[in-house]
Every structure is written in structure tokens, then in C-alpha cells.
Amino acid sequence: MDLVQGGKRGFSVLALMMGVCLTPSCVSTAPPAGEDWRTGEDWRTLRRIDLPAQLVRATWSERSYLSEGHPMQFGRTEVTMHSSGVARTSIVKTPKNATDGLLIDDLTCYNAVRGARKCVLLLNQPNYCHLIVYAESGTSDDVDFNVDCPAYLTLGR
């Protein structure tokens, strides 16, 4: 009842409850017009049929997000996405050897000690997320960190 009488404020509250992003920051990451894409989906509700998909943006909060040209910081490790013009874009998919979870592949992690390495972000329900930084070729010293999970993902084709 309050929601209907709230007018514009009620619409905003309803949109937030449904997971719709109304801020200009969401619009700025949108793909070109005419391209199918999803905005601000809770990653826990994605189905296998929705994947694989290109990652446009992973959002933790209004100021903390990972997108092309905007890295995300976890401790002293900086995570970046490949640009959309690169053949290997960041992809959201299901892991090959697991029945649950999502894998954000083709990321790059940089740490002053380790340098730049390929890495992935593994999202498991309900809120268990891991950043896996791959070792240099020829060694098996992959590093796995528990990290905060994103609130939602914006996916493209």
C-alpha cells in the first residue's frame, strides 16, 4: 500500500527490491543499442542456460566494481578485465569440474611481488567467493584467496 502511494519514490523502492539498477553508473556500462544483454542480475539466480556470457561488469557496491577500464582491488592484488576488443574477453561460465558455482575467466591479477598473472573469480552459493591466481607455467603453486562476493553481474553476449 505504501509503495503505491509513494509515487516516484515507490517506483525506486520497487525497482531496488527487484534488483533493477537505476543509477547512471549502470547505464554507462551498457553495450551498444540492439545487443541483447542483462543488467544487474544476482549471480545466484543465473541458470546454466544463461551461460556462457561476456562479463560487462561485476558490482560489489556503487564504488567497488570491476569493468573494462576499472580494476577491482582485493588487498594488494589488483584484478583487471580484458578489453572487449581483445579476442579473449572475460567470460562468465560454469566450471568444468563442478556442478555448482560460476567462474569468471580470463582476468588478470597484478601484485607487486608476483607481477601480472592470469586469474579467475569463482562464485559459489550462498556467499563463498574465491580469487584464484594461477602460478607461472611449469609450477603448481596456484594461490586461492577468499574474497567478498559481488552483489550482482551485468552480462552481455
C-alpha positions as CSV (number, residue, x, y, z in Angstrom):
1,M,0.0,0.0,0.0
2,D,2.8,2.4,1.0
3,L,4.6,1.5,-2.2
4,V,1.7,2.5,-4.5
5,Q,1.2,5.8,-2.7
6,G,4.9,6.7,-2.7
7,G,4.8,7.8,-6.4
8,K,8.3,8.1,-7.8
9,R,9.9,7.0,-4.5
10,G,7.8,3.9,-4.5
11,F,9.0,3.0,-8.0
12,S,12.6,3.3,-6.9
13,V,12.0,1.1,-3.9
14,L,10.2,-1.4,-6.1
15,A,13.0,-1.3,-8.6
16,L,15.6,-1.9,-5.9
17,M,13.6,-4.8,-4.5
18,M,13.5,-6.4,-7.9
19,G,17.3,-5.9,-8.5
20,V,17.0,-3.2,-11.2
21,C,19.8,-0.7,-11.3
22,L,18.7,2.9,-11.7
23,T,22.0,4.7,-11.3
24,P,23.9,6.4,-14.2
25,S,26.8,4.0,-13.5
26,C,24.8,1.1,-14.8
27,V,23.8,2.8,-17.9
28,S,27.4,3.8,-18.7
29,T,28.5,0.2,-19.0
30,A,25.7,-0.9,-21.4
31,P,26.6,-2.5,-24.7
32,P,25.7,-0.8,-27.9
33,A,22.0,-0.5,-28.7
34,G,20.3,-3.5,-30.3
35,E,22.6,-6.0,-28.5
36,D,20.9,-8.4,-26.1
37,W,22.1,-8.0,-22.5
38,R,21.2,-8.4,-18.9
39,T,21.6,-5.7,-16.3
40,G,22.4,-6.2,-12.7
41,E,21.4,-9.8,-12.2
42,D,22.0,-11.5,-8.9
43,W,24.6,-14.1,-9.9
44,R,22.9,-16.7,-7.5
45,T,19.9,-16.8,-9.8
46,L,21.7,-17.4,-13.1
47,R,20.8,-20.7,-14.8
48,R,23.1,-22.9,-16.8
49,I,21.2,-22.0,-20.0
50,D,22.1,-18.3,-19.4
51,L,25.8,-19.1,-19.7
52,P,28.4,-18.7,-21.0
53,A,28.1,-14.9,-21.3
54,Q,30.5,-12.0,-21.6
55,L,31.1,-10.1,-18.3
56,V,30.3,-6.4,-18.7
57,R,30.5,-5.5,-15.0
58,A,30.7,-7.2,-11.6
59,T,29.4,-4.9,-8.9
60,W,30.2,-5.1,-5.2
61,S,28.9,-1.6,-4.3
62,E,28.4,1.7,-6.0
63,R,32.1,2.5,-5.7
64,S,33.5,-1.1,-5.9
65,Y,33.1,-2.7,-9.2
66,L,35.1,-4.5,-11.9
67,S,34.6,-3.5,-15.5
68,E,36.6,-2.7,-18.6
69,G,39.0,0.1,-17.6
70,H,38.0,-0.1,-13.9
71,P,40.1,-2.6,-11.9
72,M,39.0,-4.1,-8.6
73,Q,41.3,-4.2,-5.6
74,F,41.5,-7.2,-3.2
75,G,44.1,-6.5,-0.6
76,R,47.3,-5.7,-2.5
77,T,46.1,-7.6,-5.6
78,E,44.6,-5.7,-8.5
79,V,42.2,-7.5,-10.8
80,T,41.5,-6.3,-14.3
81,M,39.3,-7.4,-17.2
82,H,40.5,-7.7,-20.8
83,S,39.1,-5.1,-23.1
84,S,36.1,-6.1,-25.3
85,G,38.3,-5.7,-28.4
86,V,40.6,-8.5,-27.3
87,A,39.8,-12.0,-28.6
88,R,39.9,-13.3,-25.0
89,T,37.3,-11.3,-23.2
90,S,36.2,-12.0,-19.6
91,I,33.6,-14.8,-19.6
92,V,31.1,-16.0,-17.0
93,K,30.6,-19.7,-17.3
94,T,30.1,-22.9,-15.2
95,P,33.2,-24.6,-14.0
96,K,34.1,-27.8,-16.0
97,N,34.6,-30.0,-12.9
98,A,31.8,-28.7,-10.6
99,T,28.1,-28.8,-10.5
100,D,27.6,-25.5,-8.7
101,G,29.0,-22.1,-9.0
102,L,30.1,-19.7,-11.6
103,L,33.6,-19.0,-13.0
104,I,34.6,-15.6,-14.2
105,D,37.5,-16.5,-16.5
106,D,40.2,-14.5,-18.4
107,L,41.0,-12.0,-15.7
108,T,44.5,-10.6,-14.9
109,C,45.8,-10.1,-11.4
110,Y,48.7,-7.9,-10.5
111,N,50.7,-7.9,-7.3
112,A,54.0,-6.1,-6.8
113,V,55.7,-9.3,-5.7
114,R,54.2,-11.8,-8.1
115,G,53.7,-9.5,-11.1
116,A,50.9,-10.0,-13.6
117,R,49.3,-13.4,-13.7
118,K,46.1,-14.9,-15.2
119,C,43.4,-15.4,-12.6
120,V,39.8,-16.3,-12.2
121,L,37.0,-15.5,-9.8
122,L,35.0,-18.4,-8.6
123,L,31.5,-17.6,-7.2
124,N,29.8,-20.3,-5.1
125,Q,26.5,-20.1,-3.3
126,P,25.4,-18.8,-0.9
127,N,28.3,-16.4,-0.4
128,Y,31.6,-18.2,-0.9
129,C,33.8,-16.5,-3.5
130,H,37.5,-17.2,-4.3
131,L,40.1,-15.4,-6.3
132,I,42.4,-18.0,-7.9
133,V,45.7,-16.6,-9.2
134,Y,47.5,-19.1,-11.5
135,A,51.2,-19.9,-11.0
136,E,53.8,-19.4,-13.6
137,S,53.9,-22.1,-16.2
138,G,55.8,-25.2,-15.1
139,T,54.9,-24.8,-11.4
140,S,51.8,-25.8,-9.4
141,D,51.7,-23.0,-6.9
142,D,48.3,-21.5,-7.7
143,V,47.1,-19.2,-4.9
144,D,43.5,-19.2,-3.7
145,F,42.1,-16.3,-1.7
146,N,38.6,-15.9,-0.1
147,V,37.1,-12.6,-1.3
148,D,33.8,-10.8,-0.9
149,C,31.2,-11.8,-3.4
150,P,29.8,-9.3,-5.8
151,A,26.2,-8.2,-5.3
152,Y,25.3,-8.6,-9.0
153,L,26.7,-9.1,-12.5
154,T,26.0,-7.3,-15.7
155,L,26.3,-9.7,-18.6
156,G,26.5,-9.3,-22.4
157,R,26.6,-11.7,-25.3
